[in-house]
Amino acid sequence: MKRVTAILLSVICVISLASCVRVPNDDVFSTTLPTDDATIATLPPPIGNEKVTELRVAIRYETDMNPLFPKHYSTRSLFALVYETLFSVDHEGKIVPDLAKSITYDVATMTYRIQIEDGKTFHSGKKLTAQDVKASLLKTVSLMTADLNDEEPTTNPDDTGTDQSTGKLEDDELSASYKDGAQFQVSSFSLMTASMKKEYRNIRQVSTEGSDVILIELHKPDPHVIGLLTFPIIPESDVNLRSMNPVSGSGEWQIVSTGSGRLVTLERVNRGSGIVSISAKAFDETAEAMQAFDDGEIDVLVLDSSETSLYADRSRIRKQRIDYPCYISLYFRDDDRDSALLWRDYMVREIRSDSKGDQFAAPFVRALYPLLPGDSRLQNVPIPAYAVGDLPVIELPDDEPEPSETIDDAGAPASVKPDKRDPFVLLVPEGFTPHRLVENIGACVARLGRRFAPQFVSKEEWTNTLRKNAYDAALLTDVSHLFLDPVDYLEGLQGAGLFDWTEIVDADDIVTLREAQRLISLPEGANLELFSEITYAQTVSRVFSALPVLGLAITETMVLYGNNVENTMSGSWDSPYENIEELIVWRP
């Protein structure tokens, strides 16, 4: 991978190691193989079958083929083969240059100067220039900030250089990205995503110098700005295109036809050996794609984290589960912080004491903190679980049934009528698919003498409902487009107006978390002697001990392989189709 030739300390955001690893309990991170243990090994092909060079995959039906507009995970993952970016996420979880050749930063003007690869062309044969990068960036900013119209719009002064062109940031409507409207999308409810979108407002001006330099001027310094530059780059003339026509990219694969969005065909630019073409059939719903896979019409099926929660238990399928930067947690309303912390500790106690507590977040593995397993800042030191001491005894109602343990398939025990228990209102994102998790929360609530009252809230009303404080707890689903980090998670809660974590925790702990956030963004050879894994682990535990939140799970995506497919792809959540050309596929 190309290296950045000049870079400011603490500029590049990084992500926690996005490898396929699992967390066995609340306290320790450990690494296992990427392929699920319960899967079946690929059998030798029957006599008479032959290798083929075409792979059949599934995507969801999209309303257009423009990669800048929202796409379902399965489609976006496939398009990662076609469209290159300024920066990308590598297998170690770091943001690294892709089309960017070098980057420098002017402190006085708060301007990044990025030189792009010279000689790059789109599949159409047209030269890829800084103008294409600028147009793609401006369109991305417009889409990302389309729902932030209540804030002051981004300014964009006139040009000051003779060899520069400047673009104005415009708002645009975000339309539905696919017809399966019931499909749950974490980003619609994610406070972390909402906070990230606001960062795009910090881009004051985008301009170019010649054909290979792009300038990005900020309103204020932002060490995370490089993390915003992972958008697909397409020709300037196509950034507003909303049709089923293929949009030209510059990656190792190209789209040769779209079949009106129903059958998208990709071919390798340099064909070589192995898989040289991909036939992507579009489905309106996940269930239809799964049926096609079961019928042998699809060789490889990629599922997002929401779909994984529905189909993860299908053990008679060879599959690959990949940790995804999505964090599920409980927020306890803290107008009375002591009461909120008490209820959090009650919940922790119930989960720990349950004989099936290890299945509480199934099919996802429990995780107390918003850190992907394998985080390079915690390679050798586990995060201590915060202690829960003796808690006040709860007096259960006279007609309360004997408490039952959380059960893997059902959940909360049946209520007793007349029910004299006080309600425990839990806000739940509408369409949330890990139903078992909600039921297990309800079982804990029932054992604590309260009547479980889940309230399902639409994405349009989610933030406003959180701020009204007419509930006991809220089930939060947060996702990052790059990485999971405690600071990003906490600032998402702060941005939503739930609480200001910096006013609760110790100032030294704030510094430790922010420095750790930037740690692995330092260039090679930087002095890391001052960083202590032990200090960081203890800080994370201490900070979350003081806050009214309880981590439940890190989610996963999943790749299903047909029994006619040999080998396994080596990609991460960001690009699961990597080395797809090395798969071996058999046909009768």
C-alpha positions in Angstrom: 0.0 0.0 0.0 1.2 3.5 -0.8 2.5 5.5 2.1 1.8 9.1 3.0 4.9 11.1 2.4 4.2 14.0 4.8 1.6 14.0 7.6 0.7 15.9 10.7 0.9 14.1 14.0 -2.6 12.9 15.2 -4.2 13.7 11.8 -5.3 10.4 10.6 -8.2 8.6 12.3 -7.8 5.0 12.8 -10.1 2.2 13.6 -9.8 -0.7 16.0 -8.5 -3.8 14.4 -11.4 -5.0 12.2 -10.4 -8.6 12.0 -12.7 -11.6 12.6 -12.4 -12.0 16.4 -14.8 -12.8 19.2 -15.2 -11.8 22.8 -16.0 -14.7 25.2 -17.0 -12.7 28.2 -17.3 -9.2 29.7 -13.7 -8.9 30.9 -11.3 -10.3 28.3 -10.7 -9.9 24.6 -9.4 -12.9 22.6 -8.9 -13.9 19.0 -10.4 -16.8 17.1 -10.7 -18.0 13.6 -12.9 -15.9 11.2 -15.1 -18.8 10.1 -17.8 -20.0 12.5 -16.9 -23.1 14.5 -20.3 -24.8 13.8 -19.9 -24.6 10.0 -19.4 -27.5 7.6 -16.2 -27.8 5.6 -16.5 -27.5 1.8 -16.9 -31.0 0.3 -14.9 -32.1 -2.8 -16.9 -31.4 -6.0 -18.8 -34.3 -7.4 -17.3 -36.2 -10.4 -18.1 -34.4 -13.6 -18.3 -30.9 -12.2 -16.1 -28.2 -13.7 -14.5 -25.0 -12.4 -16.2 -21.9 -13.6 -15.0 -18.3 -13.8 -18.3 -16.6 -12.8 -19.5 -16.1 -9.3 -23.1 -15.5 -8.5 -23.9 -13.1 -5.6 -26.9 -11.3 -4.2 -27.5 -7.5 -3.7 -30.6 -5.6 -2.6 -32.6 -3.8 -5.2 -31.4 -0.1 -5.4 -33.1 2.9 -6.9 -29.9 4.0 -8.7 -26.4 2.8 -9.4 -24.6 6.0 -8.1 -22.2 4.8 -5.3 -22.3 8.2 -3.7 -25.9 7.8 -2.7 -27.0 5.4 0.1 -26.7 1.8 -0.7 -27.5 -1.4 1.2 -24.5 -3.1 2.8 -24.5 -6.0 0.3 -24.4 -3.6 -2.7 -22.0 -1.2 -1.1 -19.6 -4.0 -0.3 -19.6 -5.2 -3.9 -19.1 -1.7 -5.2 -16.0 -1.4 -3.1 -14.3 -3.5 -5.8 -15.2 -0.9 -8.4 -14.6 2.5 -6.8 -11.4 3.7 -5.3 -11.2 6.3 -2.5 -8.7 8.9 -1.3 -8.2 6.9 1.8 -9.3 3.4 2.8 -9.2 1.0 5.8 -6.5 -1.6 5.8 -6.5 -5.0 7.5 -4.8 -3.6 10.6 -7.7 -1.2 11.1 -5.7 1.9 10.0 -6.8 4.6 7.6 -4.2 4.4 4.8 -3.8 6.2 1.4 -5.6 4.8 -1.6 -5.6 7.3 -4.4 -3.9 9.9 -2.2 -0.2 10.1 -3.0 0.8 12.6 -0.3 -0.8 14.9 2.2 0.4 18.1 4.0 -1.3 20.4 6.5 -1.0 24.2 6.8 -1.7 25.0 10.4 -2.1 28.8 9.8 -4.9 28.3 7.1 -6.2 25.0 8.5 -5.9 23.6 4.9 -5.0 20.0 3.8 -3.2 19.7 0.5 -3.7 16.2 -1.0 -1.9 15.1 -4.1 -3.6 12.3 -5.9 -2.1 9.5 -8.0 -1.1 10.7 -11.4 -2.0 8.7 -14.5 -5.1 7.1 -12.9 -8.0 6.6 -15.3 -11.6 5.6 -15.0 -12.8 2.4 -16.7 -14.2 4.6 -19.5 -10.6 5.7 -20.3 -11.1 9.2 -19.0 -8.3 10.5 -16.8 -9.1 10.8 -13.1 -8.4 14.3 -11.9 -8.7 16.5 -8.8 -11.9 17.9 -10.2 -13.5 14.5 -10.0 -12.3 14.1 -6.4 -13.6 17.6 -5.5 -17.0 16.9 -7.1 -17.3 13.5 -5.4 -16.4 15.1 -2.0 -18.9 18.0 -2.4 -21.7 15.6 -3.3 -20.8 13.4 -0.3 -20.9 16.4 2.1 -24.2 17.5 0.6 -25.7 14.1 1.2 -24.3 13.7 4.7 -25.5 17.0 5.8 -28.9 16.9 4.1 -30.8 16.4 7.4 -28.8 19.1 9.2 -30.7 22.1 7.8 -31.4 23.5 11.2 -27.8 24.4 11.5 -25.9 27.3 9.9 -25.0 26.3 6.3 -21.4 25.9 5.3 -19.8 29.0 3.8 -17.6 29.0 0.7 -15.7 32.2 -0.2 -14.7 33.2 -3.7 -11.5 31.8 -5.2 -8.3 33.6 -4.3 -5.9 31.7 -6.7 -5.7 31.8 -10.4 -5.2 28.1 -10.8 -7.9 27.0 -8.4 -11.6 26.1 -8.8 -13.9 26.1 -5.8 -17.2 24.3 -5.2 -20.1 25.3 -3.1 -21.6 22.8 -0.7 -25.2 22.2 -1.4 -28.0 20.4 0.4 -29.7 17.5 -1.3 -32.5 15.1 -0.3 -31.6 11.6 0.8 -34.0 9.2 -0.7 -34.6 5.6 0.2 -31.8 3.4 -1.0 -33.8 0.2 -1.6 -37.4 -1.0 -1.7 -37.2 -3.2 1.4 -38.4 -0.5 3.6 -38.8 -2.7 6.6 -35.1 -3.5 6.6 -33.6 -2.1 9.8 -30.7 0.3 9.3 -28.6 1.1 12.3 -27.3 4.4 11.0 -30.8 5.8 11.1 -30.8 5.6 14.9 -27.1 6.0 15.6 -26.1 9.0 17.7 -22.5 8.4 16.7 -23.4 8.6 13.0 -25.3 11.8 13.6 -22.3 13.3 15.4 -20.0 12.3 12.5 -22.3 13.9 9.9 -21.9 17.2 11.7 -18.1 17.0 11.1 -18.7 17.4 7.4 -20.0 20.9 8.2 -16.5 21.8 9.3 -15.3 21.7 5.7 -15.3 25.3 4.7 -14.0 25.1 1.2 -12.9 22.6 -1.4 -10.7 23.6 -4.3 -8.1 22.3 -6.7 -4.6 23.1 -8.0 -4.0 21.8 -11.5 -5.2 18.3 -12.2 -3.7 16.4 -9.3 -4.0 18.5 -6.1 -7.1 19.0 -4.0 -7.3 21.5 -1.1 -9.6 21.1 1.8 -10.0 24.1 4.1 -11.6 23.8 7.5 -13.5 26.1 9.8 -11.5 24.8 12.8 -8.8 22.1 13.3 -10.1 18.5 13.2 -7.9 15.5 13.7 -10.6 13.2 12.3 -11.0 14.9 8.9 -9.1 12.1 7.0 -11.8 9.7 8.2 -14.3 11.6 6.2 -12.3 11.1 3.0 -13.2 7.4 2.3 -16.0 8.3 -0.2 -16.1 6.6 -3.7 -14.6 8.7 -6.4 -16.5 8.9 -9.7 -16.4 11.3 -12.7 -17.5 14.8 -12.1 -20.1 14.5 -14.8 -21.8 11.7 -12.9 -22.1 12.9 -9.3 -25.7 13.8 -9.7 -26.7 10.9 -11.9 -29.7 9.0 -10.5 -30.3 6.2 -13.0 -29.7 2.5 -13.5 -26.9 3.2 -15.9 -23.4 2.1 -14.6 -21.2 4.7 -13.2 -17.5 4.4 -14.2 -15.0 3.7 -11.5 -11.2 3.1 -11.3 -10.9 -0.1 -9.3 -9.8 -3.6 -10.2 -13.4 -4.5 -11.2 -15.8 -2.6 -13.5 -19.5 -2.7 -14.0 -20.3 -3.8 -17.6 -24.1 -3.9 -17.3 -26.9 -3.3 -14.7 -29.9 -5.1 -16.2 -32.2 -2.2 -15.1 -30.9 -2.8 -11.5 -32.0 -6.4 -11.4 -28.8 -8.1 -12.6 -25.6 -6.2 -12.2 -22.6 -7.7 -14.0 -18.9 -7.0 -13.0 -15.7 -8.0 -14.8 -12.1 -7.9 -13.7 -10.2 -5.2 -15.5 -7.1 -7.5 -15.8 -8.8 -10.8 -16.1 -6.0 -13.2 -15.3 -7.1 -16.6 -13.8 -9.7 -17.5 -11.3 -13.0 -15.6 -11.0 -13.2 -13.0 -13.7 -16.9 -12.1 -13.7 -19.5 -11.5 -11.0 -23.2 -11.8 -11.6 -25.1 -9.8 -8.8 -28.8 -10.5 -8.7 -30.9 -7.9 -6.9 -33.6 -8.9 -4.4 -36.3 -6.7 -2.8 -36.0 -8.5 0.5 -33.4 -10.5 2.5 -35.7 -13.6 2.7 -35.9 -13.8 -1.1 -32.1 -13.7 -1.3 -31.8 -16.4 1.3 -34.3 -18.6 -0.5 -32.2 -18.2 -3.7 -29.1 -19.2 -1.8 -30.8 -22.3 -0.4 -32.0 -23.2 -3.9 -28.4 -23.0 -5.2 -29.0 -20.0 -7.4 -26.5 -17.9 -5.4 -22.9 -18.9 -4.6 -22.1 -16.3 -2.0 -24.5 -14.3 0.2 -23.3 -11.3 2.2 -25.6 -10.2 5.1 -25.4 -7.0 7.1 -25.4 -6.9 10.9 -29.2 -6.7 11.1 -29.7 -9.7 8.8 -27.0 -11.6 10.6 -29.0 -11.4 13.8 -31.9 -13.2 12.0 -29.9 -15.9 10.2 -26.8 -16.5 12.4 -28.2 -19.7 13.9 -28.3 -21.6 10.6 -25.5 -24.0 11.5 -25.6 -26.2 8.5 -24.1 -23.6 6.3 -20.4 -22.7 5.8 -20.1 -19.1 6.9 -17.8 -16.4 7.9 -18.7 -14.0 10.7 -16.9 -10.6 10.7 -17.0 -8.1 13.6 -18.7 -4.9 12.5 -18.3 -1.5 14.1 -21.8 -1.4 15.5 -22.3 -1.2 19.3 -25.6 -2.0 21.2 -25.9 -0.5 24.6 -28.5 0.6 27.2 -28.8 4.2 28.3 -30.5 4.7 31.7 -32.2 8.1 31.9 -30.1 10.2 34.2 -32.2 13.1 35.5 -31.4 11.4 38.7 -27.9 10.0 38.1 -27.7 7.9 41.3 -31.0 6.2 40.4 -29.8 5.6 36.8 -26.5 4.1 38.0 -28.4 1.9 40.5 -30.6 0.5 37.8 -27.6 -0.1 35.6 -25.9 -2.1 38.3 -29.1 -4.0 39.0 -29.1 -5.0 35.3 -25.4 -5.9 35.4 -26.1 -8.1 38.4 -29.0 -9.9 36.8 -27.0 -10.6 33.6 -24.0 -11.9 35.6 -26.1 -14.1 37.8 -28.2 -15.6 35.0 -27.0 -19.2 34.1 -27.6 -18.2 30.5 -26.0 -14.8 30.8 -23.4 -15.6 28.2 -26.3 -15.8 25.7 -27.8 -12.5 26.7 -26.9 -10.7 23.5 -27.0 -13.8 21.2 -26.3 -14.2 18.4 -23.8 -11.4 19.1 -21.1 -11.7 21.7 -21.4 -9.4 24.8 -19.2 -6.4 25.0 -19.2 -3.8 27.8 -17.3 -1.2 25.9 -17.4 0.4 22.4 -14.2 -1.2 21.3 -13.8 -3.8 18.6 -12.1 -7.1 19.8 -8.5 -7.0 18.9 -8.1 -3.2 19.4 -4.4 -2.6 18.9 -4.3 -0.4 22.0 -5.3 -3.3 24.1 -3.3 -6.2 22.7 -2.0 -7.5 26.1 -4.3 -6.0 28.8 -8.0 -6.7 29.4 -10.3 -3.9 30.5 -11.4 -4.6 34.1 -15.2 -5.0 34.5 -16.4 -2.4 36.9 -17.4 -3.7 40.2 -21.0 -4.0 41.4 -21.2 -4.0 45.2 -24.1 -4.8 47.5 -27.3 -3.4 46.1 -30.5 -2.5 48.0 -33.0 -5.3 48.2 -36.0 -4.9 45.9 -39.4 -5.7 47.4 -41.3 -7.7 44.8 -45.1 -7.4 44.6 -47.1 -10.0 46.4 -48.5 -11.4 43.2 -45.1 -11.5 41.4 -44.3 -15.0 40.1 -41.1 -16.7 41.1 -38.3 -15.1 39.1 -37.2 -17.1 36.1 -33.9 -17.1 34.3 -33.4 -15.6 30.9 -34.1 -18.2 28.3 -32.4 -18.4 25.0 -35.4 -18.6 22.8 -38.3 -16.9 24.5 -37.4 -14.3 27.1 -39.6 -12.5 29.6 -41.9 -14.6 31.8 -45.7 -14.3 31.4 -47.1 -11.4 33.4 -49.7 -11.9 36.2 -53.1 -10.2 36.1 -53.9 -7.9 37.7 -50.4 -6.6 37.3 -49.5 -4.3 40.2 -45.9 -3.8 39.1 -44.6 -0.4 38.1 -43.8 -0.1 34.4 -40.3 0.0 33.1 -40.4 1.8 29.8 -37.6 0.8 27.4 -37.3 2.8 24.1 -36.5 0.4 21.3 -35.6 1.4 17.7 -38.5 0.5 15.4 -37.5 -2.6 13.3 -34.7 -3.7 15.7 -34.0 -7.3 14.6 -32.2 -8.9 17.6 -35.6 -9.7 19.2 -34.0 -12.1 21.7 -32.0 -9.3 23.2 -35.1 -7.2 23.9 -36.8 -10.2 25.4 -33.9 -11.0 27.7 -33.9 -7.4 28.9 -37.5 -7.8 29.7 -36.8 -11.0 31.7 -34.2 -9.0 33.8 -36.7 -6.2 34.4 -39.4 -8.8 35.5 -37.0 -10.3 38.0 -36.5 -6.9 39.4 -40.2 -6.5 40.1 -41.1 -4.2 37.2 -43.5 -4.6 34.4 -41.6 -4.5 31.1 -43.1 -1.9 28.7 -41.1 -1.7 25.5 -41.9 1.4 23.4 -40.9 1.1 19.7 -39.9 4.5 18.2 -39.5 5.4 14.6 -36.3 6.9 13.2 -38.0 10.2 12.6 -38.9 10.5 16.3 -35.9 8.8 17.8 -33.8 11.7 18.9 -36.7 13.8 20.1 -38.1 10.9 22.1 -34.7 10.4 23.8 -34.7 14.0 24.9 -38.2 14.0 26.4 -37.1 11.8 29.4 -40.4 10.0 29.5 -38.9 6.5 29.9 -36.6 4.5 32.1 -34.0 3.3 29.6 -33.2 3.3 25.9 -31.7 0.6 23.7 -29.1 2.4 21.7 -27.6 1.1 18.4 -24.5 3.0 17.3 -22.4 2.5 14.2 -19.3 4.0 12.8 -18.4 4.2 9.2 -14.7 3.6 10.2 -14.1 2.4 13.7 -15.5 2.1 17.2 -13.9 4.3 19.9 -15.2 5.3 23.4 -14.8 9.0 22.7 -16.9 8.9 19.5 -19.6 6.9 21.3 -19.7 9.3 24.3 -19.7 12.4 22.1 -22.6 10.9 20.2 -24.6 10.8 23.5 -23.5 14.3 24.3 -24.4 15.6 20.9 -27.9 14.1 21.3 -28.3 16.1 24.6 -28.4 13.0 26.9 -25.5 14.0 29.1 -22.1 15.7 28.9 -19.6 13.0 29.8 -16.7 15.5 30.2 -18.5 17.1 33.2 -18.8 13.7 34.9 -15.4 12.0 34.6 -12.0 13.1 35.8 -10.1 15.6 33.6 -7.1 13.3 33.4 -9.3 10.4 32.2 -10.6 12.7 29.4 -7.0 13.4 28.3 -6.2 9.7 28.3 -9.1 8.7 26.2 -8.5 11.5 23.7 -4.8 10.7 23.4 -5.6 7.0 23.0 -8.1 7.9 20.2 -5.2 9.4 18.3 -2.5 6.9 19.3 -2.2 4.7 16.4 -2.7 7.6 14.0 0.9 8.5 14.7 3.4 7.9 11.8 5.8 5.0 11.9 8.7 5.6 14.2 6.9 8.0 16.5 7.7 7.7 20.2 5.0 5.7 21.9 6.8 5.1 25.2 4.5 7.3 27.2 1.4 5.2 26.3 0.4 2.6 28.9 -2.0 -0.1 28.0 -2.7 -0.7 31.6 -3.5 3.0 32.2 -5.8 3.1 29.1 -7.7 -0.1 30.1 -8.2 1.2 33.7 -9.3 4.5 32.3 -12.0 3.0 30.1 -13.3 0.9 33.0 -13.3 3.9 35.3 -15.0 6.2 32.9 -17.8 3.8 32.0 -18.2 3.0 35.7 -19.3 6.6 36.3 -21.8 6.8 33.4 -25.4 5.6 33.1 -24.7 3.3 30.2 -24.3 -0.5 29.9 -22.7 -2.1 26.9 -24.4 -5.2 25.5 -22.9 -6.3 22.2 -20.6 -5.7 19.2 -22.5 -6.9 16.1 -21.2 -8.9 13.1 -21.8 -9.2 9.4 -21.9 -12.6 7.8 -20.8 -14.2 4.5 -22.5 -17.5 3.5 -20.8 -19.8 1.1 -22.5 -22.4 -1.1 -21.3 -26.0 -1.0 -20.0 -25.4 -4.5 -17.5 -22.8 -3.4 -14.0 -23.4 -2.1 -11.7 -21.0 -0.3 -12.7 -18.1 1.9 -12.5 -14.3 1.2 -10.0 -12.3 3.2 -11.8 -9.0 3.5 -13.0 -7.1 6.6 -16.4 -5.5 7.3 -15.3 -2.6 5.1 -14.7 -4.7 2.1 -15.7 -8.3 2.6 -15.2 -9.3 -1.1 -11.4 -8.9 -1.1 -9.5 -11.7 -3.0 -12.8 -12.8 -4.4 -11.0 -13.8 -7.6 -9.3 -16.7 -5.6 -12.5 -18.5 -4.9 -13.0 -21.8 -6.7 -16.6 -22.4 -7.9 -17.9 -25.7 -9.4 -20.9 -26.2 -11.7 -22.5 -29.4 -12.9 
